Amino acid sequence: METHVTAKGQIVIPAELCRKYGIKNGTRIVITDNGDSITLKPVTEQRLRNLQGSLRGKGLLKALVEERRLDQEREDNSSHHST
């Protein structure tokens, strides 16, 4: 799937992916620089509810940071195995 960047630097996310991931007008997106690629993750209400349930007692920011750390570990491990 391909998309484009506007003159203002905005990325157009195809409607099919917006529906699949619950992305609506105003949805926050976490962008991660992986060195040779980027990852976009929507911060939806469902994702926040899942985080709150799995990480009770932690602040939301701490929960997001912890989730990102685990994602990065998984990405690092998968890139080491593919070479």
Secondary structure, DSSP 8 states (H G I E B T S, - for coil): ----B-TTS-B---HHHHHHHT--TT-EEEEEE-SS-EEEEEE-HHHHHHHHHHTTTS-HHHHHHHHHHHHHHHHHHHHHHT-
